[in-house]
Amino acid sequence: MPIHPTAVIDKKAELDSSVTVGPYAVIEAGVRIDADSRVEAHAVVNGPTTIGRRNLISSFATVGGAPQDLSYKGEPTELIIGDDNQIREYASIHRGTTHDEGKTIIGDHNLLMAYTHVAHDCRIGNHVIMANVATLAGHVEVGDRASIGGLVAVHQFCRIGKFSYIGGVSGISLDVPPYVILAGTRNRTRISGVNKIGLKRNGFARETINNLDNAFRIIFRTPELLMKDALEQARSEFPNCPEVQYLIRFFEQSKRGVVKRTVED
């Protein structure tokens, strides 16, 4: 049977007929789950939550819970999850708050491993990997195909750039630039360089990777230049490389500041 007889499903929940629900799972009112998704034993899905197609909610995960925010007073906020995500055992994902747009949003093809936590108002792109016990505080943005190692903690309002790689047991309190490898905590956080292997695996052309590497050297390893001048130099030297231009805009749009220390500093 697609729905185990011990599962508790509110009459106001909307589940596609192909959805599978395991023993003792709980699905509350305001939850909508699309085709071919699976909710395993003892998982809890609170509403309002919208879950797309072919998602896996593993045992003991808590999805769509109320935000851990003392100012939250039960306002009707929501969680939106796209397609083809794996949310593994004991993971927790919370709805948004009225301090933002009232939405926590997770895209497609993401892997959230066991005990990961996504707090209120976060935005996660597509093909993101969060390893075991990785934790996002509120209002964090994670770009497409970023990889966040195990036991990583990300401070609220930080941005994690796309195609970045954060090593395990790191503490992130500033924005992490796209396309880089980073590890460390507090004043020991360091960027080791461009994520060349990850970019190559994702089909980036050699020329693009070389352009990013050269732009990285201008931005991060020219101490004689002010940051605004380094960004302008990189912009002028690689005007036709969208990836370099995105890297520059990431710096310019930062509100918290961007991690700039490298292993050579």
C-alpha positions, 0 to 999 in steps of 0.5 A, a space after each residue: 500500500 502506498 500509505 501505511 495504515 499507521 501513518 497519520 495524515 490530516 484530511 486537509 493535506 493534499 497528496 498525489 495518489 502516487 505518494 508513498 507514506 511509511 509507518 507512523 509518519 505524520 503529515 499535517 494540514 496545509 501540506 501538499 506533496 506531488 507525484 512519486 515522492 516518498 515519506 519514510 517511517 516516523 518522518 513529520 511534515 508540518 504545513 504550510 509546506 509544498 513538496 514537488 515530485 520525486 522527493 525523499 523524506 527519510 525517517 525521523 526528518 522534520 520538514 516544515 516545522 515552525 521557525 526557531 525565532 522568538 519573535 515568531 507568533 504563528 504567522 502563516 509562513 511556508 516552506 517550498 521544496 522543488 523536485 528530486 531532493 533527498 532529505 535524509 534521516 533526522 534532517 530539519 527544515 523550517 518555514 520562513 518568518 515575516 521578517 523576510 518574505 515568509 518563505 524557506 525555499 529549496 530548489 531541485 536535485 539537492 542532497 541534505 544528509 543526515 542531521 542537516 538543518 535549514 533554518 527559516 527564510 533560507 534559499 537553497 538553489 539546485 544540486 546543492 550537497 550538505 553533508 552530515 550535521 551541516 547547519 544553516 542559520 536563518 536567511 542564508 542563501 546557497 548557490 547552485 552546486 555548492 558543497 557544504 562539508 560535514 559539521 559546517 555552521 553558517 551564520 545568519 544572512 550569509 551567502 554561499 556562492 555557487 560551485 563553492 566547496 566548504 571543507 568540513 568543520 568550518 565556521 562561516 560568518 562572511 559570504 563565501 565567494 563562488 567557485 572557490 575552495 574554503 575551510 576553517 573557522 573564524 579568523 582562521 578561515 582560508 580560501 585555497 583557490 579556485 575549485 578547479 576539479 569541481 568546475 571541470 567535473 561540471 563541464 566548465 571549459 578549460 578557458 573559463 577555469 583559467 579565466 577564473 583562476 587569473 581573476 582570483 589572483 587579481 582579486 585575492 593576491 594583489 595586496 597592493 590594490 584596493 578591493 574596488 580597484 582589483 575588482 575593476 581590473 578583473 572586470 576589464 581583463 575578462 569582459 566576455 567571461 560571464 563567470 568572472 563577471 558573476 564573481 565580481 558582482 558577488 563581491 559588489 552585492 555583499 552586505 556582510 562582507 566576503 571571505 578574502 583570506 587565502 592560504 598564502 596570507 
